Amino acid sequence: MVGDCNEDELIKAIIAVNGETESDDLKRQLFTDKMYKFRDGKSTDRVLDLIESIMRG
């Protein structure tokens, strides 16, 4: 019965309805970490360093 659920059971039920699992969350995090390695706000500096190194030869 729905009225007898505790908080953990409710969370699991919502996740089940949405089709989301902890495994999906982990997969998403691993993908994000792999694809977006440089999320430190210094991308422009790296691009400028690369351009300068190419121009120097």
Secondary structure, DSSP 8 states (H G I E B T S, - for coil): -GGG--HHHHHHHHHHHHT--HHHHHHHHHHHHHHT---SS-HHHHHHHHHHHHHH-
